[in-house]
Amino acid sequence: MQLSGVETRVLDDADAVAAATAQIVLDAAAEAIAARGAFRLVLAGGSTPEAAYRLLADAKAQWPSWHLYYGDERCLPADSPQRNSRIVDEAWLARVAVPRDQVHVIPTEQGAEAAAAAYEPVVDAALPFDLVLLGMGEDGHTASLFPGHEVRPGPMVMAVHGAPKPPSDRVSLTPSALCRCRRMLVLVTGTAKRPAIMRWRDGEGLPAARVAVGGNALVLLDRAAAPS
């Protein structure tokens, strides 16, 4: 199948999507480091990205040249196991030599507004990103950009309130930041995502679709998520 405005690939299953993701990340890192001396990667939450991170933990790479950022984060205590940053640490970063001062965590323990304000200059200094990883929720959201939520033009980072999934307070990079990238990769797996993919295919302006088109993304689907 093909999603309008983006390159789309359908792979056998979630494991195949994770393996392809890990290889794309490693290739993008090698290319960026050779060309510019650093690799700036935006990380996503979710089970499929987490599986890719576990594969990266066993890979060899020029880790001291990697700079990592987060597409969104939940407003939870810094040590909460539900934070994306903690999940990434446990799956990957605790096992590789990326310098800790090059892992740019969103300080959401400060509250959504304060964290968004603190992260704005961090993102500004990193643009354009070399690679942005994104997932998609069952409602078509990506990062913490939810259907029906207003996104003001201009800021690179926004506070999110009233998210339909707990916790209701979050911080998210905006489309203005996410789409300032050399490459974007959107990962979608599982039958629960198929209705949203069908809505995307039929032209509905879901947040994931709008960001993917704006970022000239490659979308990786597994067969479970892809409509027949």
PyMOL commands that set and color helices and strands:
alter all, ss='L'
color gray80, all
select helices_A, chain A and resi 14-36+47-56+63-65+84-91+93-95+100-102+108-110+112-126+175-178+191-201+207-214
alter helices_A, ss='H'
color red, helices_A
select strands_A, chain A and resi 7-11+39-43+66-70+72-74+131-135+157-160+170-173+184-188+218-222
alter strands_A, ss='S'
color yellow, strands_A
deselect
rebuild
show_as cartoon
